[in-house]
């Protein structure tokens, strides 16, 4: 499937569905989550998430309060330019020995399948896994891009917009030969620093391995 790479504020990007990283409770978090909730209308999206959680529990007849990792549920997008928000529960990087990369890829595939199910043609997503989930940003980029390209839609989905934001990630990717249009600059990011995702924390014990693999993969 087509993967378009841009640098922009994802709350301004027009798509049929915005894929948003989430925790089990679908609650507002920092960084891109806060930006999306604020742009959609915090009260509206919070109430929509509560309803989506209840509906998911009712379908599974489960008393468990949160959603399991890899779950993807949709809500309406409120004041965002998108029609839907697809909330997907993604893993936290804990060193790379627990299948985190495969689990992140599976979570993205679940979100893409949800987009297919609702008849979306194009989705937009931030750099899932980077920031507060502690994946290295270049490794996350490579995984997401390759997962999108390999995805085989079953419905009307034709492509995804992978939206970059922070300056350091863009600098690193450019250094590896990745090119993309930039609709925002450092001044824009600094002026919106309250919605800036936490910097990617390279806590991987295998950081050199992942970055090296990502660098090689980017040359494909």
N, C-alpha and C positions, 0 to 999 in steps of 0.2 A: 504494500500500500504506500501511497505517496506520503513523504514526511517533509514538510516545509519548516525551515529553521529561521526564526527572526529574533531580534531583540526588541522587546516592547513591554509595556505594562499590560499584563494579561486581562485586567479588568476593562481594557479598551478594545480588545481584539474581538472581532465579530465571528461567531461560529454557531453551530446548532447546539453544541453542548460543551461546557467547560469542565474538564476533569480536574477535581480538586483532591489533594491528599488529605486524609482524615485519620483520626483515631477511632477506636471502637465506639465511642459515644457520640460521634459526629459533632462535637462541640467546637466552638471557635477557638483557634489557636493563634500563635504569633505569625509574623511574616505574611506569606501569600494568603493564608487562611483568613487572617484579619482583614487584609485588603479586599478579598472577595466578599466576605460577609458585609463589610461596610458599603461596598459598591452595590451589592444586591439589595441592601436594606437589612440591617442586623436583626431586627425583630422578625421580619418576614422569613429570612432564611433560617433563623433559629427555630421558629415554630414549624417550618417545613421539615427540618431535620428531625424534630421530635416526632412528628407524624410519620415520617419515613421509618424511623426506628420502631415505632409501635406497630406499623403495618408489617414490617419484617418479622417481628416477634410473633404477631398473630398468625402469619403464614406458616411459621415453623412451630407454632404452639410451644414456644420456649419462654421460660421465665428469665433467661439470661438478659441482662440489661443492655449490653453492648453487642456490636457486630464482630464476627470473627475476622481475622486478617484475610485479605483477598476479596472481601465482600464489596460490591459496588451497588449503590442505590442512587436513584435520581430524585431531584426535586425541581420545581420550577426555579427560574433564575432571577426573579424579581426585577430589579432595575438594571441588571447587567444587559449588555447587548446580545447575549446568548439567550436561547430558549430554555435550556435545562442546565443544571449543575449535576454532574455525576460525582458523588462522593465515594472515594475508594480508600479502604483501610490498607495502609502499606506498612512494611516492616521497618524496624530501626536497625541500622548497621551496628553489629557488635563484634566486629573483627573478621568477618567473612567465613567463619567456620560452621555457620548454621544455615547455609543455603540462602543467604539474604538476597543475592543477585537473582537467583531463580525465582524467589518469592516475590521480588519487586516486579520482575517480568510477568509473572502470573497475575499479579494484581492489575497491572496495566492491561493485560489481555482481557481480564474480567470487565474492566471499565470500557474497553473498546467493544466488547460483546454487548454491554448494556446500551452503548450508543447505537449499535446495529439494531438492537431490539426496538428502540424508540423511533427508528427511521431517520436518524441523523445522517447528514451527508458529510459534514466536516466537524471535527472536534478541535479544541485547543487545550493545551496542558502546559503547566510550568515544569520546572526541572524536578520531577517527583523524586524523593529520596534525599536530595541535597538539603543543606540547612539543618533543621532540627532533627532530621532522621539520620544525619551523620554519614551519608554516603559521600564519597569523593565526587565532586561535581563533574569532572571529566568522565570518570567511570560511569556515573549515572547517565550522563548525556549519551554516551556510546550505547549503553544498554537500552535506553528508551528509544533512541533512533533506530537501532537494529530490530527491536521488538515491533515497532510500528511498521517498518519496511517488510518484515516477515509476516505480518498479520494478514490473514485471508478473510475478508469480510463475507458475511453470509447475507447481507442485506444491501442497503443503499450507501453505506459508508465508503467514501472514496479517499479520504486523506485526513491528516492530522497536522496541526500547527504546533511545533515545539517551541515554546516561548522562553527565551533567555532574559535575564534581568540584571544581575549584579555584574559589576565591572570586572572583578577578578576572574570570574568564570569565563567571561567573554575574552579577556586577555589571554587566558590559558588556551582556549580553543583556537583563537587566531594564531597563536604560536605553533599550533599543530596543523595549521593549514586549513582550518574550517572557515568558510566564508558565509556571511549572512547579512541581510539588510538590517540597519539599526534605526528604529523609529524613535528611540529615546537615547539620551546621552547621560554622562556622569552628572551633569547639573540637574537633570530631571530626577535621577535616582536620589541624589543628595537632598533635593527639595521634598522628596517623599520618603524620607528615611524612617518615618514611623511605621511604614509598611514594608520596609526592607527586610527580606528574609535574613535570619542569622547567617553569618558567613559559614561556608562549608568547613566543617571540622574534620580534618584528615586524621581520624583516630584509628584508622586501619593498621593493624600490625603488619598487614600485607599491602600497605599503601603503594610501595614501589612496584609490586607485582601488578596491582590493578591499574595504576597510572600507565605502566609500560604496556599492558595489554590494551588499554584504551587508546594509547598513541598508535599502536600498530593497527587496531581496528579502524581508526579514523582515516587511515590511508587507503582503505578499501573503496 
